[in-house]
């Protein structure tokens, strides 16, 4: 049983129907099926790239907001900020790392 991807990740049905009809007319059944499979793969790659770009924008916005809040805290109550952490060491056997 195959689970379908979310609707926004799918090629619109009318576009797929029109494209597949022309592909069958021009290329025959074998060529059309190969072309349609390639188009579906490309569509998914484009959707993944768009999602990645959106996630990067969200991450950058969150970092900017965190920097802004950190700056407000430094000005308002610097005594509440944690001390700079000392170099973390871990003991592995007889060695410190």
N, C-alpha and C positions, 0 to 999 in steps of 0.2 A: 504494500500500500504506500503510495507516494504522497507526501505532504506538499501541498502547493505553497509557493512563496507568497508573501504578502502582496496585496493587490497593487501597491505602488511599485513593486519590483517587476511586474509583468508588463509585457508589451500590450498596448490597447488592442482589443479584439478586432475592431474594424480595420485598424492599420495592418494587423497580421493577415486578415482575410484578403484585403486588397493586394498586399505584397505577395502573398502566396499564390493568388490567382494569376497575377502577371508572371510570376516565376515559373509556374507550371506551363503556361502558354509559351513562354520564351525558351525555357531550358528543358522541358520534359520533367517527368516525375523524379528521377534520380538526382538530376542537377538542382531541382527546386528544393528537394528535401535537404540536400547539403547546404544550400544557400540559406534556407530558413534556420537550420541549426546554428550556422555561423552567426546569423543576425541575432538570435536569442542569446548566444554567448557574449556577443559584443554589447548588447543591451544590458545584460547583467553586469559586465565590467564597468560600463558607464555609470550605472546606478551605484555600484560599490565605490567608485571614485568620487561621486557626488556626496555619498554618505561620509567618506573619509574627510573630504574638504569641510563639510559641515561640522564634524567632530573636532577638527583642528581649530576652526573658528570659535567653537564653544570653549575649547580648552584655553585658547589665547584670551578670550573674554574673562574666563574665570581667573586666570593668572593675573590679569590686569586688575580685576576687582580685589583679589587677595593682596596685591601690592598696595593698592589704595588704602585698604583697611589697615594693613600693617603700618603704613605711613601715619595714619590717623592715631593709631595706638602709640607709636613712638613719640608723637608730639603731645598726646594727652596724658599718658601714664607710662613713662619709660621704665619705672620701677617694676611694672607688672611683666615686662618681657623676661623670658628665661635667659639665664647666662649662656654664653657661647658654650656648646658642648665640648668637653675634653675629648681628645682622641680616643676613640673606642678601641679597647683591646680585648681580645678573646683568648682564653687559654685553651690550647689544643695539645694534650699530652703534657710535655715538659716545656713547650714553646709558647711564647706569647705572639699573637698575630695582630 
